[in-house]
Amino acid sequence: MEARPRAYAYALQQCQVAPRDAMLVAVHPWDTDGASRAGLSSAWINRSSARYPPPTS
């Protein structure tokens, strides 16, 4: 389950940061996908040597 784009927009607004200047680092692929879709840079930390899931759309 990924956060809705408005959740990222709210966080960016509260931090007074533009999406291009923000980055989300997470251990769950769906979090990095959601952040990328909201315009943020993202990084996935692979703690289990799993393969990154392919995009669904």
Phi and psi restraints in degrees (value plus and minus 20) as a CYANA .aco file:
   2 GLU   PHI    -123.8   -83.8
   2 GLU   PSI     134.9   174.9
   3 ALA   PHI     -88.7   -48.7
   3 ALA   PSI     128.5   168.5
   4 ARG   PHI     -92.1   -52.1
   4 ARG   PSI     132.0   172.0
   5 PRO   PHI     -73.1   -33.1
   5 PRO   PSI     -52.8   -12.8
   6 ARG   PHI     -87.0   -47.0
   6 ARG   PSI     -45.2    -5.2
   7 ALA   PHI     -86.5   -46.5
   7 ALA   PSI     -62.5   -22.5
   8 TYR   PHI     -87.3   -47.3
   8 TYR   PSI     -61.9   -21.9
   9 ALA   PHI     -79.8   -39.8
   9 ALA   PSI     -61.2   -21.2
  10 TYR   PHI     -83.4   -43.4
  10 TYR   PSI     -66.7   -26.7
  11 ALA   PHI     -81.3   -41.3
  11 ALA   PSI     -63.3   -23.3
  12 LEU   PHI     -83.5   -43.5
  12 LEU   PSI     -60.9   -20.9
  13 GLN   PHI     -83.8   -43.8
  13 GLN   PSI     -64.6   -24.6
  14 GLN   PHI     -84.3   -44.3
  14 GLN   PSI     -53.9   -13.9
  15 CYS   PHI    -108.1   -68.1
  15 CYS   PSI     -27.2    12.8
  16 GLN   PHI      36.0    76.0
  16 GLN   PSI      30.3    70.3
  17 VAL   PHI    -148.9  -108.9
  17 VAL   PSI     118.4   158.4
  18 ALA   PHI     -97.8   -57.8
  18 ALA   PSI     129.4   169.4
  19 PRO   PHI     -73.4   -33.4
  19 PRO   PSI     -58.1   -18.1
  20 ARG   PHI     -86.9   -46.9
  20 ARG   PSI     -36.7     3.3
  21 ASP   PHI    -123.0   -83.0
  21 ASP   PSI     -12.1    27.9
  22 ALA   PHI    -137.2   -97.2
  22 ALA   PSI     136.1   176.1
  23 MET   PHI    -164.9  -124.9
  23 MET   PSI     118.4   158.4
  24 LEU   PHI    -130.8   -90.8
  24 LEU   PSI     108.7   148.7
  25 VAL   PHI    -134.7   -94.7
  25 VAL   PSI     107.2   147.2
  26 ALA   PHI    -167.4  -127.4
  26 ALA   PSI     144.4   184.4
  27 VAL   PHI    -119.8   -79.8
  27 VAL   PSI     -25.1    14.9
  28 HIS   PHI    -129.7   -89.7
  28 HIS   PSI     104.3   144.3
  29 PRO   PHI     -76.9   -36.9
  29 PRO   PSI     -55.3   -15.3
  30 TRP   PHI     -86.5   -46.5
  30 TRP   PSI     -48.4    -8.4
  31 ASP   PHI     -89.1   -49.1
  31 ASP   PSI     -63.5   -23.5
  32 THR   PHI     -88.1   -48.1
  32 THR   PSI     -54.4   -14.4
  33 ASP   PHI     -84.2   -44.2
  33 ASP   PSI     -66.5   -26.5
  34 GLY   PHI     -81.7   -41.7
  34 GLY   PSI     -62.0   -22.0
  35 ALA   PHI     -84.2   -44.2
  35 ALA   PSI     -62.9   -22.9
  36 SER   PHI     -81.9   -41.9
  36 SER   PSI     -61.0   -21.0
  37 ARG   PHI     -85.8   -45.8
  37 ARG   PSI     -43.6    -3.6
  38 ALA   PHI    -110.2   -70.2
  38 ALA   PSI     -17.6    22.4
  39 GLY   PHI      76.7   116.7
  39 GLY   PSI     -16.0    24.0
  40 LEU   PHI    -109.4   -69.4
  40 LEU   PSI     136.4   176.4
  41 SER   PHI     -94.3   -54.3
  41 SER   PSI     136.0   176.0
  42 SER   PHI    -167.5  -127.5
  42 SER   PSI     136.3   176.3
  43 ALA   PHI    -159.7  -119.7
  43 ALA   PSI     115.7   155.7
  44 TRP   PHI    -124.5   -84.5
  44 TRP   PSI     106.9   146.9
  45 ILE   PHI    -116.2   -76.2
  45 ILE   PSI      94.0   134.0
  46 ASN   PHI    -110.0   -70.0
  46 ASN   PSI      78.7   118.7
  47 ARG   PHI    -107.1   -67.1
  47 ARG   PSI     -29.7    10.3
  48 SER   PHI    -144.8  -104.8
  48 SER   PSI      -7.9    32.1
  49 SER   PHI      40.1    80.1
  49 SER   PSI       4.1    44.1
  50 ALA   PHI     -96.6   -56.6
  50 ALA   PSI     142.1   182.1
  51 ARG   PHI    -104.7   -64.7
  51 ARG   PSI     123.6   163.6
  52 TYR   PHI     -87.9   -47.9
  52 TYR   PSI     111.1   151.1
  53 PRO   PHI     -85.9   -45.9
  53 PRO   PSI     126.4   166.4
  54 PRO   PHI     -88.3   -48.3
  54 PRO   PSI     133.6   173.6
  55 PRO   PHI     -82.1   -42.1
  55 PRO   PSI     125.8   165.8
  56 THR   PHI    -114.8   -74.8
  56 THR   PSI     -40.7    -0.7
